[in-house]
């Protein structure tokens, strides 16, 4: 798994010592945006990782030799 997918989210938004209602609303909005951005970054890392492995699997399947008709008919290629 890529390091980006497992690293913790860094939340920068801070509240003042005595927050007002507006400070709380802005703080929660900023924190929510930071969490969404972090989740999107992790999701992208996981999707790229999965796609890379799917590409490798498809390539390996394409280059592996196919068994002969007789081996398939006799069930010897399992």
ChimeraX commands (.cxc) that place a marker at each C-alpha (Angstrom):
marker #1 position 0.00,0.00,0.00 radius 0.5
marker #1 position 1.38,3.46,-0.80 radius 0.5
marker #1 position 2.62,5.60,2.08 radius 0.5
marker #1 position 0.11,8.31,1.18 radius 0.5
marker #1 position -2.75,5.95,2.00 radius 0.5
marker #1 position -1.53,5.21,5.52 radius 0.5
marker #1 position -0.11,8.52,6.68 radius 0.5
marker #1 position -2.26,10.42,9.18 radius 0.5
marker #1 position -4.24,13.49,8.19 radius 0.5
marker #1 position -2.78,16.77,9.39 radius 0.5
marker #1 position -5.51,19.10,10.58 radius 0.5
marker #1 position -4.24,22.68,10.70 radius 0.5
marker #1 position -7.38,24.56,11.68 radius 0.5
marker #1 position -7.11,25.97,15.23 radius 0.5
marker #1 position -9.59,27.79,17.41 radius 0.5
marker #1 position -8.73,30.86,19.48 radius 0.5
marker #1 position -8.60,30.58,23.28 radius 0.5
marker #1 position -12.13,31.98,23.65 radius 0.5
marker #1 position -13.94,31.21,20.38 radius 0.5
marker #1 position -17.09,32.97,19.33 radius 0.5
marker #1 position -19.94,31.26,17.47 radius 0.5
marker #1 position -18.48,32.49,14.17 radius 0.5
marker #1 position -15.04,31.09,15.10 radius 0.5
marker #1 position -16.62,27.70,15.83 radius 0.5
marker #1 position -18.54,27.65,12.55 radius 0.5
marker #1 position -15.48,28.62,10.53 radius 0.5
marker #1 position -13.29,26.19,12.46 radius 0.5
marker #1 position -15.60,23.26,11.85 radius 0.5
marker #1 position -15.95,24.16,8.16 radius 0.5
marker #1 position -12.16,24.34,7.77 radius 0.5
marker #1 position -11.69,21.06,9.62 radius 0.5
marker #1 position -14.34,19.38,7.45 radius 0.5
marker #1 position -12.62,20.62,4.29 radius 0.5
marker #1 position -9.28,19.32,5.56 radius 0.5
marker #1 position -10.77,15.89,6.29 radius 0.5
marker #1 position -12.42,15.72,2.85 radius 0.5
marker #1 position -9.14,16.68,1.15 radius 0.5
marker #1 position -7.25,14.05,3.14 radius 0.5
marker #1 position -9.82,11.35,2.33 radius 0.5
marker #1 position -9.67,12.28,-1.37 radius 0.5
marker #1 position -5.86,12.05,-1.30 radius 0.5
marker #1 position -5.99,8.64,0.35 radius 0.5
marker #1 position -8.67,7.40,-2.02 radius 0.5
marker #1 position -6.63,8.48,-5.02 radius 0.5
marker #1 position -3.53,6.71,-3.65 radius 0.5
marker #1 position -5.49,3.48,-3.14 radius 0.5
marker #1 position -7.08,3.70,-6.63 radius 0.5
marker #1 position -3.70,4.26,-8.28 radius 0.5
marker #1 position -2.22,1.34,-6.33 radius 0.5
marker #1 position -5.11,-0.96,-7.33 radius 0.5
marker #1 position -4.91,0.13,-10.98 radius 0.5
marker #1 position -1.16,-0.48,-11.11 radius 0.5
marker #1 position -1.64,-4.00,-9.80 radius 0.5
marker #1 position -4.51,-4.66,-12.22 radius 0.5
marker #1 position -2.27,-3.52,-15.10 radius 0.5
marker #1 position 0.53,-5.83,-13.94 radius 0.5
marker #1 position -1.87,-8.76,-13.61 radius 0.5
marker #1 position -3.25,-8.13,-17.11 radius 0.5
marker #1 position 0.27,-7.89,-18.53 radius 0.5
marker #1 position 1.34,-11.14,-16.86 radius 0.5
marker #1 position -1.74,-12.89,-18.18 radius 0.5
marker #1 position -1.05,-11.57,-21.70 radius 0.5
marker #1 position 2.56,-12.77,-21.77 radius 0.5
marker #1 position 2.01,-16.20,-20.20 radius 0.5
marker #1 position 1.94,-18.96,-22.80 radius 0.5
marker #1 position -1.36,-20.64,-23.51 radius 0.5
marker #1 position -1.51,-24.37,-23.03 radius 0.5
marker #1 position -2.05,-26.67,-25.98 radius 0.5
marker #1 position -5.45,-27.95,-26.99 radius 0.5
marker #1 position -4.58,-31.49,-25.84 radius 0.5
marker #1 position -3.50,-30.33,-22.38 radius 0.5
marker #1 position -6.76,-28.40,-22.01 radius 0.5
marker #1 position -8.90,-31.30,-23.25 radius 0.5
marker #1 position -7.19,-33.75,-20.89 radius 0.5
marker #1 position -7.36,-31.32,-17.97 radius 0.5
marker #1 position -3.59,-31.27,-17.48 radius 0.5
marker #1 position -3.14,-27.49,-17.31 radius 0.5
marker #1 position -4.77,-26.92,-13.93 radius 0.5
marker link #1:1,2 radius 0.2
marker link #1:2,3 radius 0.2
marker link #1:3,4 radius 0.2
marker link #1:4,5 radius 0.2
marker link #1:5,6 radius 0.2
marker link #1:6,7 radius 0.2
marker link #1:7,8 radius 0.2
marker link #1:8,9 radius 0.2
marker link #1:9,10 radius 0.2
marker link #1:10,11 radius 0.2
marker link #1:11,12 radius 0.2
marker link #1:12,13 radius 0.2
marker link #1:13,14 radius 0.2
marker link #1:14,15 radius 0.2
marker link #1:15,16 radius 0.2
marker link #1:16,17 radius 0.2
marker link #1:17,18 radius 0.2
marker link #1:18,19 radius 0.2
marker link #1:19,20 radius 0.2
marker link #1:20,21 radius 0.2
marker link #1:21,22 radius 0.2
marker link #1:22,23 radius 0.2
marker link #1:23,24 radius 0.2
marker link #1:24,25 radius 0.2
marker link #1:25,26 radius 0.2
marker link #1:26,27 radius 0.2
marker link #1:27,28 radius 0.2
marker link #1:28,29 radius 0.2
marker link #1:29,30 radius 0.2
marker link #1:30,31 radius 0.2
marker link #1:31,32 radius 0.2
marker link #1:32,33 radius 0.2
marker link #1:33,34 radius 0.2
marker link #1:34,35 radius 0.2
marker link #1:35,36 radius 0.2
marker link #1:36,37 radius 0.2
marker link #1:37,38 radius 0.2
marker link #1:38,39 radius 0.2
marker link #1:39,40 radius 0.2
marker link #1:40,41 radius 0.2
marker link #1:41,42 radius 0.2
marker link #1:42,43 radius 0.2
marker link #1:43,44 radius 0.2
marker link #1:44,45 radius 0.2
marker link #1:45,46 radius 0.2
marker link #1:46,47 radius 0.2
marker link #1:47,48 radius 0.2
marker link #1:48,49 radius 0.2
marker link #1:49,50 radius 0.2
marker link #1:50,51 radius 0.2
marker link #1:51,52 radius 0.2
marker link #1:52,53 radius 0.2
marker link #1:53,54 radius 0.2
marker link #1:54,55 radius 0.2
marker link #1:55,56 radius 0.2
marker link #1:56,57 radius 0.2
marker link #1:57,58 radius 0.2
marker link #1:58,59 radius 0.2
marker link #1:59,60 radius 0.2
marker link #1:60,61 radius 0.2
marker link #1:61,62 radius 0.2
marker link #1:62,63 radius 0.2
marker link #1:63,64 radius 0.2
marker link #1:64,65 radius 0.2
marker link #1:65,66 radius 0.2
marker link #1:66,67 radius 0.2
marker link #1:67,68 radius 0.2
marker link #1:68,69 radius 0.2
marker link #1:69,70 radius 0.2
marker link #1:70,71 radius 0.2
marker link #1:71,72 radius 0.2
marker link #1:72,73 radius 0.2
marker link #1:73,74 radius 0.2
marker link #1:74,75 radius 0.2
marker link #1:75,76 radius 0.2
marker link #1:76,77 radius 0.2
marker link #1:77,78 radius 0.2
view
